[in-house]
Amino acid sequence: TPASIPTSTPAFFQVDENNTLKYYSGTETDIIIPEDVSTIGPDAFKENKNISSVIIPKSVKEIDSSAFKYCTSLSSVGFSDSSTLKAIGSSAFEGCSNLSSIRLSDSILQTDDTSLQLPHTIAKIGDNAFKNTALAGSICFYAEMVFIGQNAFENTNINKIILDPSSQVKLEISSYAFANCFESISIELANKDSSLIL
C-alpha cells in the first residue's frame, strides 16, 4: 500500500512571477512540488541532504540545470500520470547517488519493478542529467524524445533501452550517454531485440 506523503508548507517554496520555483528552504524529507509551478529552476534543491522523495505535478514543463544535483538522500521521483514535462536540464539529478526509482504516479513511488517510467512528453535530457545515480533496469524513450545529452546516464545500472516504434523523429544519443553502465545494453524496438555496445 502506498505510503502517504505530507505536503510541504507552501511558504518554503520561493516561486517567481513566471511560476519558476527558485528555491526551497524547508526541511521535509518528502516533497510535493506546488501545482502552479511550471519550471523547477537551476539549483533549486541543489545539495539538499534532507530530501528522500519528490512528487512533480503535471504543471511542470522543465526541470532546469542542477535542480536536484547532489541531493544524496533522494531515492525516488514521481511524475503525474498526465505530466507535461518537456525537458530535463544538464546535471539535473547528477550525483543523486541513492536515486533508484522514477515512476509515473501521483502517490509515493513503487519499487517492485525495475523499469524507469519517464513522462511520455519528454523531448530532451541534458548532459549529465542522471550521471552517478542508482538507476537500474530498463528505460523507455517515447515518440517525443529527440535528444539525450553527453554522459546523461553515465555510471548507472541501466541495461535495456526501449524505443517507441511510432516515433517519427530522429533520436540523437550523444557521446558516452550510457558510459560505464553495462558492457552491452539491450535495445528493444517493436518487440524485436538486438544488442550493441554503447
C-alpha positions, 0 to 999 in steps of 0.5 A, spaced: 500 500 500 502 506 498 505 510 503 502 517 504 506 523 503 505 530 507 505 536 503 510 541 504 508 548 507 507 552 501 511 558 504 518 554 503 517 554 496 520 561 493 516 561 486 517 567 481 512 571 477 513 566 471 511 560 476 519 558 476 520 555 483 527 558 485 528 555 491 526 551 497 528 552 504 524 547 508 526 541 511 521 535 509 524 529 507 518 528 502 516 533 497 510 535 493 512 540 488 506 546 488 501 545 482 502 552 479 509 551 478 511 550 471 519 550 471 523 547 477 529 552 476 537 551 476 539 549 483 533 549 486 534 543 491 541 543 489 545 539 495 539 538 499 541 532 504 534 532 507 530 530 501 528 522 500 522 523 495 519 528 490 512 528 487 512 533 480 505 535 478 503 535 471 504 543 471 511 542 470 514 543 463 522 543 465 526 541 470 532 546 469 540 545 470 542 542 477 535 542 480 536 536 484 544 535 483 547 532 489 541 531 493 544 524 496 538 522 500 533 522 494 531 515 492 525 516 488 521 521 483 514 521 481 511 524 475 503 525 474 500 520 470 498 526 465 505 530 466 507 535 461 514 535 462 518 537 456 525 537 458 530 535 463 536 540 464 544 538 464 546 535 471 539 535 473 539 529 478 547 528 477 550 525 483 543 523 486 547 517 488 541 513 492 536 515 486 533 508 484 526 509 482 522 514 477 515 512 476 509 515 473 504 516 479 501 521 483 502 517 490 509 515 493 513 511 488 513 503 487 519 499 487 517 492 485 519 493 478 525 495 475 523 499 469 524 507 469 517 510 467 519 517 464 513 522 462 511 520 455 512 528 453 519 528 454 523 531 448 530 532 451 535 530 457 541 534 458 548 532 459 549 529 465 542 529 467 542 522 471 550 521 471 552 517 478 545 515 480 542 508 482 538 507 476 537 500 474 533 496 469 530 498 463 528 505 460 523 507 455 524 513 450 517 515 447 515 518 440 517 525 443 524 524 445 529 527 440 535 528 444 539 525 450 545 529 452 553 527 453 554 522 459 546 523 461 546 516 464 553 515 465 555 510 471 548 507 472 545 500 472 541 501 466 541 495 461 535 495 456 533 501 452 526 501 449 524 505 443 517 507 441 516 504 434 511 510 432 516 515 433 517 519 427 523 523 429 530 522 429 533 520 436 540 523 437 544 519 443 550 523 444 557 521 446 558 516 452 550 517 454 550 510 457 558 510 459 560 505 464 553 502 465 553 495 462 558 492 457 552 491 452 545 494 453 539 491 450 535 495 445 528 493 444 524 496 438 517 493 436 518 487 440 524 485 436 531 485 440 538 486 438 544 488 442 550 493 441 555 496 445 554 503 447 
